Amino acid sequence: MQLKKETSLKNQIKDNLTKYRNFPMVPRVIYGPGSFGQLGEILMPHRKSSDAPIIFLVDDVFEGRELAERVPLMFDDQLIFISADEEPKTEQVDVLVQKLLSDHNDLPSGIVGIGGGTLLDLAKAVAIMLTNNGPASDYQGWDLVKKPALYHVGIPTISGTGAEVSRTTVLLGPHKKLGINSDYTPFDQVVLDPDLTLGVPADQWFYTGMDCYIHCVESLNGTFLNAFSQSYGEKALDLCKEVFLEDLPEDESREKLMMASWHGGMSIAYSQVGVAHAMSYGLSYVLGTKHGIGNCLVFQHLDEFYPEGVKLFRQMQHKHNIHLPEGICASLSDEQMDTMVNVALGLEPLWQNALGPEWRQIMTPSRLKALYEKI
């Protein structure tokens, strides 16, 4: 009898272990205006030797500006400016990795990404691919990474994407737009300095902030919703409402949006996004549409899925005098439209979260095409 009880208990424990995912979080984060000034101190314990540099991947908008001059370079450290005008690509990751491996005898001590979602995703991807063999496109998917990434740090200079906290690095590959989703993707350290978001253009501030807002709406209305995701999503949503519907002082607005981005990213760590993000990936793959504005272009037409969320989005859009482009899908060929539809439908976890396990019966290719035709 005792043996049967022990066996039953072991089976119960095994069932529990396979039921719940043990997701990693960013282990260290520093927050506060001016906290970027502590970066040198943060990096010092992780320097392996003078021959193992820190590689800084920095948005080229900062080239020749004060922020670039404040980067704490030592020894053979490298500062590489990268344009964020286009979505990050797997090929771009492969080129960066090969350059770093050929330029240095030893692996770098770490990778630091400074910029918006594009630079943060590139930093995560490069850190992964420096320790894993093959092209980055081989790792687009869920839990394909086998070896821990190089030490990597994320420093956002615009708020909303949640890339600073997420376990994915979204990349445009040769056949699809999909993240490297793994336990090794999250940053080892994040620096949240609201001062770094000073001077962001108003339209870009809105589009990236809406990425955060839409994270929350899709998470809170998804079939994967749970108390963990809900607690973060509700807080992020409240912060977004304050930032985009109230008249806050500029410094308070920057700080609250930075924390909304953090909480919004956490809200999907144990959940998922939904229809808008899946469709935005299709837009990006075919048309190169940036993620933030792509989400906005799609979300405005999703009343049937997120009625309250879209209503509030339109209020925010009106308050900030944001005019979205129209007719961007009007001249697409049948082949381009089919590609867009197939890329979006390939993101199965997003559709499952949005519409449930029978999502294929709800979101047919023809229905999705009709939605794209509205944009």
C-alpha positions as CSV (number, residue, x, y, z in Angstrom):
1,M,0.0,0.0,0.0
2,Q,2.8,2.4,0.9
3,L,4.6,1.7,-2.4
4,K,1.4,2.5,-4.3
5,K,1.0,5.8,-2.5
6,E,4.6,6.7,-3.3
7,T,4.2,5.8,-6.9
8,S,1.0,7.8,-7.1
9,L,2.7,10.8,-5.5
10,K,5.6,10.6,-8.0
11,N,3.2,10.5,-10.9
12,Q,1.3,13.5,-9.6
13,I,4.6,15.4,-9.2
14,K,5.6,14.4,-12.8
15,D,2.2,15.6,-14.1
16,N,2.6,18.9,-12.4
17,L,6.1,19.4,-13.8
18,T,4.9,18.8,-17.3
19,K,1.9,21.1,-16.9
20,Y,3.6,24.3,-16.0
21,R,6.4,26.1,-17.8
22,N,9.3,27.3,-15.7
23,F,10.0,30.5,-17.6
24,P,13.1,32.6,-16.9
25,M,13.0,36.3,-16.1
26,V,15.6,39.0,-16.3
27,P,17.6,38.3,-13.2
28,R,19.0,41.9,-12.7
29,V,17.4,45.2,-13.5
30,I,18.4,48.7,-12.5
31,Y,15.9,51.5,-12.8
32,G,16.0,55.3,-12.5
33,P,16.8,58.6,-14.3
34,G,20.6,58.7,-14.9
35,S,21.1,54.9,-14.1
36,F,22.9,54.5,-17.5
37,G,25.9,56.2,-15.8
38,Q,26.4,53.0,-13.8
39,L,26.9,50.8,-16.9
40,G,30.6,50.6,-16.6
41,E,30.3,49.4,-13.0
42,I,27.7,46.8,-13.9
43,L,29.9,45.4,-16.7
44,M,33.2,45.2,-14.9
45,P,32.6,41.9,-13.1
46,H,31.7,40.2,-16.4
47,R,34.8,41.2,-18.2
48,K,36.8,37.9,-18.8
49,S,40.0,39.6,-19.9
50,S,41.4,42.5,-21.8
51,D,41.3,40.3,-24.9
52,A,37.6,39.5,-24.5
53,P,35.8,42.8,-25.3
54,I,32.3,44.0,-24.6
55,I,30.4,44.6,-27.9
56,F,28.0,47.5,-27.9
57,L,25.3,47.4,-30.6
58,V,23.8,50.9,-30.7
59,D,21.1,52.5,-32.8
60,D,22.8,54.7,-35.3
61,V,20.5,57.6,-34.4
62,F,22.9,58.2,-31.5
63,E,26.1,58.3,-33.7
64,G,27.9,61.6,-32.8
65,R,25.6,62.3,-29.9
66,E,26.2,62.5,-26.2
67,L,24.8,59.0,-25.4
68,A,27.5,57.3,-27.7
69,E,30.2,59.3,-25.9
70,R,29.0,58.0,-22.5
71,V,29.4,54.3,-23.5
72,P,32.0,53.0,-21.1
73,L,34.5,51.6,-23.6
74,M,37.6,49.7,-22.3
75,F,40.4,47.6,-23.9
76,D,39.3,46.3,-27.3
77,D,35.6,47.0,-26.8
78,Q,33.7,47.6,-30.0
79,L,30.9,50.1,-30.6
80,I,28.9,49.1,-33.7
81,F,26.2,51.5,-34.9
82,I,23.3,49.8,-36.6
83,S,20.3,51.3,-38.4
84,A,16.9,50.6,-37.0
85,D,15.1,51.6,-40.1
86,E,14.3,48.0,-41.0
87,E,13.2,45.0,-39.0
88,P,16.1,42.8,-37.7
89,K,16.9,39.9,-40.0
90,T,18.4,36.5,-39.5
91,E,21.0,37.2,-42.2
92,Q,22.0,40.4,-40.4
93,V,22.6,38.4,-37.2
94,D,24.7,35.9,-39.1
95,V,26.9,38.6,-40.6
96,L,27.4,40.3,-37.2
97,V,28.3,37.0,-35.6
98,Q,30.8,36.1,-38.3
99,K,32.4,39.5,-38.1
100,L,32.8,39.2,-34.3
101,L,34.3,35.7,-34.5
102,S,36.8,36.8,-37.2
103,D,37.8,40.0,-35.5
104,H,38.6,38.5,-32.1
105,N,40.6,35.4,-31.0
106,D,38.4,35.0,-27.9
107,L,34.6,35.2,-27.6
108,P,33.5,38.6,-26.4
109,S,32.8,39.0,-22.7
110,G,29.3,40.2,-23.5
111,I,26.8,41.9,-25.8
112,V,25.1,45.2,-25.0
113,G,22.1,46.4,-27.0
114,I,21.2,50.1,-26.8
115,G,18.2,51.3,-28.7
116,G,14.6,50.3,-29.4
117,G,13.2,46.8,-30.1
118,T,15.3,46.3,-33.2
119,L,18.6,46.8,-31.4
120,L,17.4,44.8,-28.3
121,D,16.3,41.9,-30.5
122,L,19.6,42.0,-32.4
123,A,21.6,41.9,-29.2
124,K,19.7,38.9,-27.9
125,A,20.1,37.1,-31.2
126,V,23.8,37.8,-31.5
127,A,24.4,36.6,-27.9
128,I,22.6,33.4,-28.7
129,M,24.3,32.7,-32.0
130,L,27.8,33.3,-30.7
131,T,27.5,30.1,-28.7
132,N,25.2,28.1,-31.0
133,N,26.2,26.7,-34.4
134,G,24.5,27.3,-37.7
135,P,22.4,30.1,-39.1
136,A,20.0,32.1,-37.0
137,S,17.1,31.0,-39.1
138,D,17.5,27.5,-37.8
139,Y,16.5,28.7,-34.4
140,Q,13.3,30.6,-35.3
141,G,10.7,28.9,-33.3
142,W,10.1,27.7,-29.8
143,D,12.8,26.1,-27.5
144,L,15.3,25.3,-30.3
145,V,18.3,26.9,-28.6
146,K,20.5,24.2,-26.8
147,K,23.4,26.3,-25.4
148,P,23.3,29.3,-23.0
149,A,23.8,32.6,-24.7
150,L,26.7,34.9,-24.1
151,Y,26.2,37.5,-21.3
152,H,23.9,40.2,-22.7
153,V,22.5,43.5,-21.5
154,G,19.5,45.4,-22.8
155,I,19.2,49.2,-22.6
156,P,15.9,50.5,-24.1
157,T,15.9,54.1,-25.5
158,I,12.2,54.0,-26.4
159,S,9.4,52.3,-24.4
160,G,6.7,50.0,-25.5
161,T,8.1,46.9,-27.3
162,G,8.7,44.8,-24.1
163,A,11.8,43.5,-25.9
164,E,13.8,44.3,-22.7
165,V,12.0,41.6,-20.7
166,S,10.7,39.1,-23.2
167,R,12.0,35.6,-24.0
168,T,11.9,36.1,-27.7
169,T,14.0,37.9,-30.3
170,V,11.8,38.6,-33.3
171,L,13.6,38.2,-36.6
172,L,12.7,38.4,-40.3
173,G,14.0,35.2,-41.8
174,P,14.2,33.9,-45.4
175,H,10.9,32.2,-45.1
176,K,9.1,33.7,-42.1
177,K,9.1,36.4,-39.5
178,L,9.4,34.6,-36.2
179,G,11.2,34.9,-32.9
180,I,13.9,32.8,-31.4
181,N,11.8,31.9,-28.3
182,S,13.9,30.2,-25.7
183,D,14.9,30.2,-22.0
184,Y,18.3,31.5,-23.1
185,T,16.9,34.6,-24.9
186,P,16.1,37.0,-21.9
187,F,18.7,39.5,-21.0
188,D,21.0,38.9,-18.0
189,Q,20.8,42.6,-17.1
190,V,18.5,45.4,-18.1
191,V,19.1,49.1,-17.5
192,L,15.9,51.2,-17.4
193,D,16.8,54.9,-17.6
194,P,13.8,57.1,-18.5
195,D,16.2,59.9,-19.5
196,L,17.3,57.9,-22.5
197,T,13.8,58.2,-24.0
198,L,14.1,62.1,-24.2
199,G,13.6,63.4,-27.7
200,V,11.7,60.4,-29.2
201,P,9.6,61.7,-32.2
202,A,5.9,62.0,-31.3
203,D,4.6,59.5,-33.9
204,Q,7.3,56.9,-33.0
205,W,6.5,57.4,-29.3
206,F,2.8,56.6,-30.1
207,Y,3.4,53.6,-32.3
208,T,5.8,52.0,-29.9
209,G,3.6,52.8,-26.9
210,M,0.7,51.2,-28.7
211,D,2.7,48.0,-29.1
212,C,2.6,47.9,-25.3
213,Y,-1.0,48.7,-25.2
214,I,-1.9,46.0,-27.7
215,H,0.2,43.5,-25.8
216,C,-2.1,44.1,-22.8
217,V,-5.3,43.9,-24.7
218,E,-4.4,40.7,-26.5
219,S,-3.1,39.1,-23.3
220,L,-6.0,40.1,-21.2
221,N,-8.5,38.8,-23.8
222,G,-6.7,35.6,-24.6
223,T,-7.6,32.0,-23.9
224,F,-4.2,31.6,-22.2
225,L,-5.0,34.2,-19.6
226,N,-4.0,33.4,-16.0
227,A,-3.5,35.3,-12.8
228,F,0.2,35.8,-13.5
229,S,-0.4,37.4,-16.9
230,Q,-3.5,39.2,-15.7
231,S,-1.7,41.0,-12.8
232,Y,1.0,42.4,-15.1
233,G,-1.4,43.1,-18.0
234,E,-3.8,45.1,-15.9
235,K,-1.1,47.2,-14.4
236,A,0.4,47.9,-17.8
237,L,-3.0,48.8,-19.3
238,D,-3.7,51.2,-16.4
239,L,-0.3,52.9,-17.0
240,C,-1.0,53.1,-20.8
241,K,-4.3,54.8,-20.1
242,E,-2.6,57.4,-17.9
243,V,0.1,58.1,-20.4
244,F,-2.1,58.3,-23.5
245,L,-5.3,59.7,-22.2
246,E,-4.3,62.0,-19.4
247,D,-2.1,65.1,-19.5
248,L,0.9,64.1,-17.5
249,P,4.2,66.0,-17.1
250,E,6.7,64.8,-19.6
251,D,9.1,63.2,-17.1
252,E,6.2,61.3,-15.4
253,S,4.9,60.2,-18.8
254,R,8.4,58.8,-19.8
255,E,8.7,56.9,-16.5
256,K,5.3,55.4,-16.6
257,L,5.5,54.3,-20.2
258,M,8.9,52.7,-19.4
259,M,7.2,50.7,-16.6
260,A,4.2,49.9,-18.8
261,S,6.5,48.4,-21.3
262,W,8.1,46.2,-18.7
263,H,4.8,45.1,-17.3
264,G,3.3,44.6,-20.7
265,G,6.3,42.4,-21.7
266,M,5.8,40.4,-18.5
267,S,2.1,40.0,-19.2
268,I,2.9,37.8,-22.3
269,A,5.7,35.9,-20.6
270,Y,3.3,33.3,-19.3
271,S,0.6,34.0,-22.0
272,Q,0.7,35.2,-25.6
273,V,-0.3,38.0,-27.9
274,G,-3.0,37.6,-30.5
275,V,-4.6,38.7,-33.8
276,A,-3.0,42.0,-34.2
277,H,0.6,40.7,-33.7
278,A,0.0,37.8,-36.0
279,M,-1.2,40.0,-38.8
280,S,1.5,42.6,-38.1
281,Y,4.1,39.9,-38.7
282,G,2.6,39.3,-42.1
283,L,2.7,43.0,-43.0
284,S,6.3,43.2,-41.9
285,Y,7.4,40.2,-43.9
286,V,5.9,41.3,-47.2
287,L,6.0,45.1,-46.9
288,G,8.7,45.7,-44.4
289,T,6.3,47.6,-42.2
290,K,7.8,48.5,-38.8
291,H,6.3,46.5,-35.9
292,G,4.7,49.4,-34.0
293,I,2.9,51.1,-36.8
294,G,2.0,47.6,-38.2
295,N,0.2,46.8,-35.0
296,C,-1.7,50.1,-35.2
297,L,-2.6,49.5,-38.9
298,V,-4.1,46.1,-38.1
299,F,-5.6,46.8,-34.7
300,Q,-7.9,49.6,-35.9
301,H,-9.9,47.0,-37.9
302,L,-10.2,44.4,-35.1
303,D,-13.5,45.6,-33.5
304,E,-15.0,42.1,-33.7
305,F,-12.2,40.6,-31.6
306,Y,-11.3,43.4,-29.2
307,P,-14.2,45.9,-29.2
308,E,-13.4,47.8,-26.1
309,G,-9.6,47.8,-26.9
310,V,-10.2,49.3,-30.3
311,K,-12.6,51.9,-29.0
312,L,-9.9,53.1,-26.5
313,F,-7.2,52.9,-29.2
314,R,-9.2,55.3,-31.4
315,Q,-9.6,57.7,-28.4
316,M,-5.8,57.7,-27.9
317,Q,-5.2,58.1,-31.6
318,H,-7.5,61.2,-31.7
319,K,-6.0,62.8,-28.6
320,H,-2.5,62.6,-30.1
321,N,-3.5,63.5,-33.6
322,I,-2.2,60.4,-35.2
323,H,-3.1,59.8,-38.8
324,L,-2.4,56.3,-40.1
325,P,-1.7,55.6,-43.8
326,E,-4.4,54.0,-45.8
327,G,-4.6,51.6,-48.7
328,I,-1.2,50.0,-48.2
329,C,-2.5,46.6,-49.1
330,A,-4.6,47.8,-52.1
331,S,-2.0,47.2,-54.8
332,L,-0.6,43.9,-53.6
333,S,-0.4,41.0,-56.0
334,D,-2.3,37.7,-55.3
335,E,1.1,36.1,-54.6
336,Q,2.0,38.8,-52.0
337,M,-1.3,38.6,-50.3
338,D,-1.1,34.8,-50.1
339,T,2.4,35.1,-48.6
340,M,1.1,37.6,-46.1
341,V,-1.8,35.4,-45.1
342,N,0.5,32.3,-44.8
343,V,3.1,34.1,-42.7
344,A,0.4,35.3,-40.3
345,L,-1.4,31.9,-40.1
346,G,1.9,30.2,-39.4
347,L,2.0,31.8,-35.9
348,E,-0.2,29.1,-34.3
349,P,0.3,30.0,-30.6
350,L,-0.9,33.5,-31.2
351,W,-4.1,32.3,-32.9
352,Q,-4.7,29.7,-30.2
353,N,-4.4,32.4,-27.6
354,A,-6.7,34.7,-29.5
355,L,-9.4,32.3,-30.7
356,G,-8.9,29.0,-28.9
357,P,-7.9,25.5,-30.0
358,E,-10.4,25.5,-32.9
359,W,-9.0,28.7,-34.3
360,R,-8.5,27.3,-37.9
361,Q,-12.3,27.0,-38.2
362,I,-12.7,30.7,-37.2
363,M,-9.8,32.4,-39.0
364,T,-9.8,31.0,-42.5
365,P,-7.4,32.2,-45.2
366,S,-10.3,34.0,-46.9
367,R,-11.4,35.8,-43.7
368,L,-7.8,36.9,-43.0
369,K,-7.4,38.1,-46.5
370,A,-10.5,40.2,-46.1
371,L,-9.1,41.8,-43.0
372,Y,-5.8,42.6,-44.8
373,E,-7.8,44.2,-47.6
374,K,-9.2,46.8,-45.2
375,I,-5.7,48.2,-44.4
